Structure formats: structure tokens, C-alpha cells
């Protein structure tokens, strides 16, 4: 097989320009083109998903190929750039680059194309074990190859083996040595520059760890509906980290680079790297867990994983088996539909009887357990001072023309533990009142109101909320309130990694299964709900909806997609035990 004419890793722009020139010679007319792909993506798909695979590199040279995983924190609109121009009698292209390969003079043959600008940040609360793996498995290669054959020029296939972090296995590669010798920046040095830049950090999500850094991603040939705020994406593209790019509106700069918006002045290339995206893929919770041990799961295996996880949760919760059962259902919950403003599928949980002593004994192990099991976790210690001073809902900064992130701007599938055990009597100022209202709105409707000063916009969310409090929370009306009743001091949180991996897979995959109720079971459920209503007139539609959600989650916890009589009885028994404690 003839090798690729360009090094797609070290010189991706060379490959882009080569394919452009070949397309022009084959009949492509740049004068009538809108900049859509002319075959460059085929070349990169061959490189990214070919048999040779792709290794990571530590030292990142500008204009090389990189991968970035992050959440879309802000959408900066569109940008026009000089996409094609004539160099003498030959057509050239500037696609996937900030700077043209040679000086461009104003000409009627110049063609302006358009690209989207996305400000992307590290996924808030991403735990270290969920960082992408260094290598691409054969199964992933096969899947990527199949996707490429099905949609050969689509930009949705993304390799799982390319990143901006270090790889010990390839530090001695010729490319790495050459970059190191030439003094090109490494990911750690770029991170150091960004940490010291207050402008870049002002748009960083609160509580995020700087194990990565924000990027300005420039997207080409992608429908607007494919990319949405707060979604997690994996981008593979050309890295631009050139400190010499002048960000101004001088005409010559606009000809050689692009038409920068005012807000990009706040994000200089020397501090916020640019990635010119070639391919991208939306990621979900399941993409952050290791799927390899569970290639062919069966009901017996799933039941064994469930039993092991439930035993672990019971031990962490001081042998409170009822609390462990509810916590398991809570961890499997997700919003799977929205009907008339109701987020169907959510199951927030409030453990009461968590006084300061219980919080010190069980709170920390429980928080660590969440971090071990789930890819994205956050912990919020709720105090009067915190509510009065922090920013929870994102706000629009019109002076910088940027959306300033808040603590509640979280990715889909995030878990948030709210600790009220330190909350004491006090007075909330206007900020505190607004923050309390934002938390209440999130737990009730799974929505966060973004503040655009002149108006507020509700953004859908899908966050699992666990509340720890001494009495029933007055701020956060959870779907389930359960008095915590441990019978021991809990056990060590240290668990073998081989045991944790199946639990992670279980929680990530079972929550996404479809579910149905057969006509026979539907009749049984309806009769039981009518009987429950006759026995207790205080029961309403919210109580019935919660029971149906719990029955769905109970079935999914056993790997079953249809409600059985056994699991319905288990849900009713759990609710009976919970109501006994509430009395």
C-alpha cells in the first residue's frame, strides 16, 4: 500500500491543501464552492482509523493534529474567513488554519467562507479515572471503520486514541524528539500559561480542576443542530497556539487571517489554543467507562454485578440496606422525556438524619464512592456564606460578550451532592435568594435559568441530585426523602479496581436501556395505585409518577426492559419501609 503523501499528524494542513489542489485540478470550482469538504476528511479518516492506529504525543507543535474532549461552555457565533484565493493562476485554501500559507492581497477571486466558534472547557467534575485511554482497541477500530464505510465523509467519527496528554510509550518517537529539540511547547507548558492568565480562567467552570485547559474550537461543515450548549464532544483537529497572531480589525489582518469578533480579543491565541475541527463526536456517560470487560453481558452476570454494587453501597452507608437500595435507583436515574414541563425519569434523593457527626463519619466515604463510580461528580457544601457569594447560574457578560459559567452549568449525566449539614441560621442577601431559587428550580424541573440581564432563558439539564441534611431540606424539595439509619460506622472505601470497573459499566449502561410495561402489568399497576389512593387521599400525581419511575429503575437494575410483578412488589415494599421511617 502506498503511504500517505503527507504526515497527517505533524503536517495536517499540508494534507488539506494537497487534497484541495487535487480537487481543483479535477474540476472543483472554488468560485462557486461554499467551503464544503472536497475529500480531505477521507484522507484523515484513513489515517485516524487505519490499521496502523495513532499514538499520542506529549510535545504539541502548532499546526499538528490533536484531540480535545470538552464541554461546550459558550457558543460565540460564526466567523468569516478567507477560505480560497488565487496565488497567480493557482487556487489555494486557508481552511482549517488561522494564518494563510502566503500573503493574500485583496482580489475579486478571493472567497469568504464561514465557520462556527465554540468555547469549550474541560468537563466539569470529570474524575481522573474517566480520562481517555492511550490506545485504540481493535473493537473500536472495527466500529470506527464500519462507521466510515457507512458515512465516508461525515465528521462524526472520532478516534479514542488521540489526546493532548502525555504518553510514556511514544516519548521516544522521532516526531516527539524533534519537537522537544526544537523547543515546541508541551501540553503542560501551555497549561501553565493558561493557569496564569486571568482572562482565560474567568470563563473556566467553577470547581474545575486544571488537568486540562479551555480551547476555542472552530467547526466547519456541521449543521447548527449537531452542536448544543453544555454537550460533551470529542474534537480532532489542527492545533493553533500561535502567540504571534494579532487579534485586531486591521484590513490586512482580515485578509491574511479571518474576521475576528470583538469577544475574541478576550481570548488571545497565546492563552487559549485554537483547534480547527476536522471530525467530532458527541459523548455520553457510557463513553467514559471501560466497556471491554462486558462485551457479552447476560442476566446472571448483571444480577451478580448488581448484588456486588448493592453490598458495597450498603457497607458505605453503615449497613443501612434500605438507603442503599434507594441510592442505587437514584444512581440509575436520568431524564428520558419531558412532558408539559415535567422531567420524566429524574429521582432526586434527600438523606435526612445527617447531623454533623454522621456527616463526618459517612459523608466523606459517600462522596468518595460517588467519585469512584461516576465519571462526572460535584460536591457542594451549602452554607449561608456560600449562597450569598457564589455564582450558581451562568450569566451573560455583555462587556466581554461572553457567557460566564456558574456552578450549575453541568454536563448531562453529572452527579451533584449537596451537603446541608453545615447550614446554619442566617440572612440571605439578594444573591443568596436567587441562588436558593436556582437550586430549587433545578431539583424540581431539571432546568437552570441562564441570566441574560434583560431576560432569563431556561436551559434543560440532567443532573442527579443527592441532598444530605439533618432534617428535611427546606431549600431542595427532593423526589424522595429518607431518614438515614446506619447500624455500624461504615467500612473502608478502598475497593479493588477490578471490582469497580463492572460497577461503572453497570451504572453507565443500564440507565440508558429502553423500558416498557405490558398491558397485563399496566392493569395491575393501575389497580394498585387506585387502592393506594383510596387508602391515602393525600397521594397525588407526583407520588404515582415517582412509583412508576422507581419501578422502571428497579427493572433496569436487573437488566430487564419490561416491568415484572416481582420488581413491582419490591418497589412497593421499599416505599412501605420508607414511609415507616418517616412516621
Steps between C-alpha positions, in 0.01 A plus 500: 500500500634845408555719803324829558675789316489717812554433869143550618616531862785747459379678185119470470469832314728364231253216449207745491668715234607201294147361481368849417741542212414152369129581523552826308695318229216246482237767438412656839410866448599701812306799366171315549603289799378571853804332653339158549736204523673407174649170620737604777295315762540173311875535529481567875254217556747265333775628727296511823328166461748306289681185601805684632300688760620827648723565800478792739779753531597714793661790318245690298619696202262759353329379183515135610206268554359478856197375687300701752212380717291772655161654569363781285488780756417785260407537134665807353317509169650480154819637350578584137845423366684499169438141401635501144708743296716507191877484519581603146296261291470235773225474759608463864304441820521623860249249638588358846755775569522847653787624283524468124797317349606816313405867484150560368414817312152638450365335187163433335600132493511487880226283652362549851383189683341456841581297813348469847679603819455295818660570836560159656621422850608182684193301604398636844561244773673248271671243721854387422407137428266615221779664301531349148718195456828519310433237237229396262361152542437274205128514575504879480694483175244264353215723612668812361573323173138391471380855564741633239372257237142596582559875492833554326509879522317561820689681776351301782752216528767573758792290614524417868877486488616853440546752778682806625645319802827314543563145380803328644507241220557754226728756664793359308333520160683701229226762488505546877879531510498752217233713668683489832833594340341791316351633823136466410253536788372198685147460635627570851672823395186620323301413810741706713449802272123468519493457879683831528257675266209657693298568186490133400424387854210744531306277261611177666225292671502542880666215693661362184842345532766634266606161369409637160429844361232682301514512123335705229373240253430607142251269333450459126222343291281404795127579542420725794271234645796260540668710770321631809594685817618280791543191284827306519691449179822346385672712238791398279655784308794724427652672804572871476689649794679785324578796726586712197141519370387859532141522602373827359286632221769635276411427137826321424448264791149427384635404162773272630308348788128543561239746620535481876210598723548744787469227761798309361724783621430360848632158391849556352648201312802501730274417794206311351608253230296474180396165359381490142267202516521227235276241666286508812277267698250560780589307817272358766568351844559155352791632293696570818494148642688188398262278304747223417428269801130492411496407133227232539300570818226256604228524768698288745810718462302821536329371814840412646633850425188651655535293816867593538432872453205493740714328765766768456248785533349332807843479666577865421164600650560319830293190414190705420364269231191710426712810442730297271201380294376855451849625422538235229175609332610863531832425326318334210259789446505733202258732322369297206206721403343840567121526506325833570804634684547183706841329482399134483755260649672722755531363855664741742571364848517669841668307783392652832642432850836613363617707795858621526616173655338287230638734235855453628467120523297424186511818289860476382488127411173559315650788302807290413274214394318730257835607356607139457181390328395794281696691233380853592439586865474824695472567872336820625532589871197723556544787744352848531834650400523274194147587384560873550830514312516237226363498145279198434318592178701612194478869415561692181784753516413745225818702547712196416218355284544167680290262702656479848459148634331413827522199730175360357621500139563127497519232236221248447539206737682694772448413866473778758516433875371794704609500864266703722649376828700823542201726427415721797249776564578822320381761253517454125580805291358546150767271352427232759127514436557467126741210551254317726232549238732363228569186705130447564421545132768250402384226737132550412516546123855402398546845348744782563406861429781679315513870582526721189432814710208614285333161512550147629512185292429154638751235392419132540725305735545137605679492836463238773454686831576344839426718805647434845323684780408467868129554441297514182657762274307826484694617196504185289169309471637160395288231336585260784563581866651215704617514864848349513529218759848343509572210733881513477773754439547400136785324329815597317445666164794317340376257234697307243499665156396174336177511703429868437521481120192274459306727738587804289392318187178390671400852607590656165325249275193378689367854545479540122295187428147534362211386719134406457205366700291221357119541488464236773743675735351838414164378628659372822680831557181701439303291747772534765516878452121531530509294822786714636303817423194367682714416804679836500323799347815711526665306216514694174629480146859570611494199733369273224758634256775430753381141546504443124850648478620275782347192335677584176833542678451182700451302177804661339712418804441132420570554131134453404314736268145402600339530842437172681275427796805421716659839441173686549458329837858596591423866429184493711688337788774765484241776516332331796831490691575863411161621623547310826820695559328829418242434771 
